[in-house]
Amino acid sequence: MSQEIAVIGSPEFTTGFRLAGVRKFENVPDDEKDVDLDEAVSRTLEDDDIGIIVMHDDDLTHLSRNVRNDVETSVEPTLVTLGGGAGSGGLRDKIKRAIGIDLMDEDEQGDNE
């Protein structure tokens, strides 16, 4: 079964992903994040079809401690955060954890020469 990507955030944040073909999303307008973001993240965590959750790094501050802990420690689906400067979210490690291989590792790519 293929795992889907879900994106959670403001409509401005999710639109680009939706245009790129991401079908699962939760739009949470900026002025509703303190109230509705926890619920959107919890719903997404419970969806067995989702393998990766994409959020803006800044949105993590709007989550309650429990929901933030749940999403940050989840192996499947794996949280990937964007924004917030270089190296934020540990994208390489999170993708490796989600799919079981390191896409950037030359040894796991096989010999292409």
Order of alpha helices (4+ residues) and beta strands (2+ residues): beta-alpha-beta-alpha-beta-alpha-beta-alpha-alpha
